[in-house]
Amino acid sequence: MRVQGGYYLIGGLWPLVHFRSFEKVTGRKPDRFVTEVASALYVAIGAALLAGGKRPPLHLRTLAVLAGGASAGLDLRHRPALRAVYLAEAALEGLLIVASLREWMKDSSKEALA
């Protein structure tokens, strides 16, 4: 979750700090306000995931999985209109979801044994 939190924090800050370079990589954005709102939400999610510590509570684990799934799902749904960078982003989100679920299951089995 710390990797995912860092990824969201940095990725969310990028368009807020340097919109032009963000558009150069990801493509033109027709509505800067909507892009910046989404970016601010990614920053908030990233900060929350990073604050979760080594044994994050259930609600943060749920946030990590759902945020990754929502992001990957939208990347895939709109892939014909998006640049290839979004397909790579969807693949990364998939890896982050799998990692979160594996960690979650590992912690759950430890708790069941205790």
Secondary structure as UniProt FT lines:
FT   HELIX           2..17
FT   HELIX           19..26
FT   HELIX           32..51
FT   HELIX           58..77
FT   HELIX           79..81
FT   HELIX           84..113
//
